[in-house]
């Protein structure tokens, strides 16, 4: 039986991979929340890492210490670095580099090709290209353009650690990310995300909105982008997990 481990930072990102699973059971993996389920006679683990490379690396280490896997997947949302990518588009990383300080790690070509086919069968716009794993959010257009000039088409915050751990243990790695904000989107929000749980701090959010009412427009725009990214990932995983990986 094939066994797949899927890693995502935030609760809503995890739910996109859980969407097509059956017999789902929530449990703990050391310090991390995880779910075990089945899809097309495959065993699928979905692990919520929290935000950042250190948490992502620790989550992969914990999973690989507990079980062996046929494939490791990093998923969730990402920022587009080229104008062609818009909220809801899907990206499959050909290589993952870590904030300009480490050599790029390539992804498995055959699984990536099958994932690309699944995305297109699901009616999604999907592209392949290099991914940058950044230690910080690229919030401004200028930051995004600088990253694009270095060769990346998409940026996120955990995939580099997941790719590195997969390479260390010799397991095929796949990165599937849905675009949240495009290259020309510049939405700067206060630090309202709990990095451990990946959830919003409700009291902090309420207090900030009360004193900064202009942020409401940014929050509404972010909500629309998140909806587009979530729906694309749900459609992808439903199609991908029903066929060969």
C-alpha angles and dihedrals in degrees: 000000000000116000122201129189116205119192125197132164104218134050095241090050090053091050091060090062092042091052097090098034126108131204089027117185123188117215143145129271102194105289093352135085114232141172129213120204144145135248125175091344091309125124110229127193117196113193126191106216103179121228125318142032097275094056091044092052092048091050093052091047091052093048095047091048090054101042146001120248138200093209140011120210131193114200146161135086129330142182119255116233099187126061094238091068117083134176110293096024114128124231128197112197117231089189136001124217127185115234093304094295104093137050115267116262115215123223125232107279100208097048089044091054091050090048091051090052091049091051092052092045086056089056095251128142103238132176136182126225148118119308127210120212106207127193089217136040113266095223102163132066089235092056091049093049091051090053091047090051087058089058107263123126097193138025135205138151112242111034097087093062092046091049092048093051092047090052091049093056095037098243121144111256130210129184117201116176133171118215114250102172124019128226092266095046115102112183115159115190130178119258098273098143120100102227093209100048096026089224131122118263099237098199092046090048093049092048094048094048090049092057098033106040092168089071089071091081091052091048092051091049090049090050091055091049092048091051091053092048093046095050092049093051092047091052091046096051092045090056099036097049091050094063142035116311 
